Amino acid sequence: MRQFTVGLDCDGVLYDFVGAVAKWSGFNEKDATDFDIFKAWGARGLWTAFDKRAQSQGFCASLELYKGAKWFVHCLRNIADVLIVTSPYRDAPYWAYEREKAIKRDFGIEREMVMSARSKQYANVDVLIDDKPANIESFPGAAIIFDQPWNRDCDVGIRCYTYEDVIRTVREIS
């Protein structure tokens, strides 16, 4: 019998992608109130320059973990199988490889439990945890939206504000 499985996003849930973009651009991370962060900062023209940075070797591997992320994943793995369901950066040749290495380094999760996909609704998991409203909306099962400034204007899924909230919610769902 298959164990209860959680699909877990990376950027915006475990890794601070927006913080890395903010450092690179000089904008304030807290002002990223739209999923299109450069739109929120009034600097959409920076996407092309940032794409080059994000597509470069070493960028994905350099993303910092959110405080408590290791503890969070450890707790989740004690109550469910965890499948990392991550969306690779567009046209970034090193992204998937670096992401798999970082997940192994940071959480001890083997690459067989890492799925790189933009269409997360196809992941065979019981619950999806993500920060992107479109992923939550398209997922056919239970979905938890991890609260971030860029998703506060949407009303989708089960909103969780902390890792503790997510663990409690996953226990209730399972």
N, C-alpha and C positions, 0 to 999 in steps of 0.2 A: 504494500500500500504506500502511495506517495505521501510524504510528509507535507504539512502546510508550508507553502513557499511564499516568500516576500520578494518582490522585485524592487530593487533599491537603486535610485538614480545617484549620480555622483556630484556633478557641478550644481551648487546651490543647496545641496543636502549634506554632502561629506567634504567636498573641496570648494575653496573660495575662489571661483572663477572671476566673479565680479570684483573682488578685492584686487586680483592680479590686473584686471583691466583698469581699475581705478589708479593703481600705482603707475601703470604704464602711461596713462593719459593725463594724470594730474587732477582728475575729477574726484569728488567726494562719493565714496561708495554708498553712503546713506541717501544720496539724491537719485539713486538708480530705482526710480519708481515705476518703470515700465520694463517689460521683458526685453524690448529693444533699448538697451541701456544707453547707447549713444543718442537715441531720440530723446530719452529722458534728460540727458545732459545738454540737449540742443546742439549736438555735434555729430550728426549723422555722417558727415563727410569723413570722419575718422575711421569708419569701418574698413575701407580699403587698406589703409596703413596698418590697422590692427590685424587684419587678416594675415598679412605677411608675418607679423610677430607670432600669432597663434599657430600658424602653419610651420613655424621653424622648429628644428630639432631642439628638444629640451624644454619647450614651453609647458606642455602638459605635465611632464615629470616634475616641474618646479612648482606646481600649484600647491598652496598650503592647505592643510586640513583645518576644518573648523574645530574649535576647542570642544572636546568631548566626543569627537567622531569615533575614535578607537573604542572607547567604552561603549558607545551606542551600538556599533556593529557587533561587538562581543556579546552584548545583551540580546540583540536580535538573533544571533546565531545559536543562543541557548534556547530559544523558543520556536525557531523556524529555520528551514533551509533559506539561505540568502543567495539570490541570483542578482548580480550587479547588472542593471539594465541602463547602459550609458549611450548617449548620443555623441558620436565623434564630431569634432569640429570639421566643417566643410573643407574639402580639398587639403586636409592636413595629413601628409604621408606618414608622419611619425606618431600621430595621436593614439591610435588603437594599441600599438605596441607599448608606448609609454604608459598608457592608462593601465594595461594589464600588469605591467611591472610595478607601478605605483600601488595598485590594489594588493598585489602579493606582498610588497614591502610593508605597507601600512596596516593591512588587515589579515594577512596570511591566507587570502582567498585565491585559490588556483584559477588559472585562466579558463578552465572548463566551466566555471561559474560566472563568467563575464560575457555579456551579450552586448555587442555594439549595434545599435539600431536607432533610427530616427522614429520609426513607427512602433512605439512601445506597446500599442494595443495588441500586438501579436505575441507578446511574451506570455508563456504558459505559467502564470503565477496567480496566487490567490488574492493578493493585494499588491498594489503598486504605490510606492512612496516617491513623490517627485515634487519639484518646485514649479514646473511649467504647467500653466492651466490647460493648454491644448492637449498635453499628454493625459491629464486627469480626465478631461472631457471625453476623450476618445477611448479610454480604457473601459472594457465591458464589465469589469468586476469592481470589487471594493477598491477605493482609491483614496489615498491620504495626500493632501497638498501640504507640503512643508512650508510654513509661513516665511515669506521674504518680502521686503519692500516692493519688489516688482510684481507680486501677485496678489496684493491686498485688495485690489479693486474687483476681484472676481469672486464668485460664489459657486465653487465646484468642489466636489469631494468632501472629505472630512478634514477640516483644517486642524493642524497640530502646530503648536508654537515652539515646542521644545522636544528634545530627544526623549525625555521622560513621557511626554504626551503621546508620542508615536508608539513607544513600547507598550504603554497602557492600552492604546487603541488596537494595536496588533493582537494583544492578548484577548481583548474583547471579541475581535473578529474571528480569531482562530477557535 
